[in-house]
């Protein structure tokens, strides 16, 4: 997926993963895979999803799904 940081305007590639310390009980988190935030799990506040596959959309954590429901 591709995310945009709304404070800086920068774009980042990200993935959904359960292999991060912020993940618990098998719930995926959104982890940045590029740039200065590489390896960081991020919360939805301050981020915009720019590009997303159907599989990623289905697996998004609840906090990221605003507007889909």
N, C-alpha and C positions, 0 to 999 in steps of 0.2 A: 504494500500500500504506500501511498505518498501522502504525507502530512505537511501542513503549512503552520508554522508558528505565527500566531496572530500578533505577537508583540514585536518580533523582529522581521517578519515577512519572509523568512528563510524557509525553503522546502527541505524535507528530509524523507528518506525511505525508512519504512518501519515494517515490522512483522508482528504477528500474534504468536506468543510463546508461553508455555508453562514452565520453561527452563530458566526462570529468573527468580531471584529471591522475593520479588514483589508478588509473585503468583502463589496462591494458596488453594488447597483442596481441588487442584486440577483446573482452576479458573485461569484462562489466558489473560495476559497483560499485553499492552502495546509497547513494543521495545524499538527504539530508534536504532537503525543500523548504519547510519552515515553521519559524517560531520562531527562537530564538537560535542554532540550529545550521544554519540555512539555507545550502545550498551545500556542506556538509561531507559527505565520504564516510565512512561508519561501518562498523566491523567488528562481527561478530555478538556478541562478548562484551559482556554488559551490556544487550542489547536483546532484546525479545520481539516477534515478529510478531503483530499483533492482527488485521489484515485483509489479504487477499492474493487476487488473481485467479488463475485457472488458468494464464494466460499468464505472469504474474509468477512463479508457483511453478516453472514449467518453465525459466525463464531465470535463476533464482537462482544466484549464485556458489556453488561447492562448500561453503565454510565456513558458509553460511547454511542448508544442507539437512540438518542433523543431525536424525535421527528420521524422515526421509522414505525413507531407503534401507534 
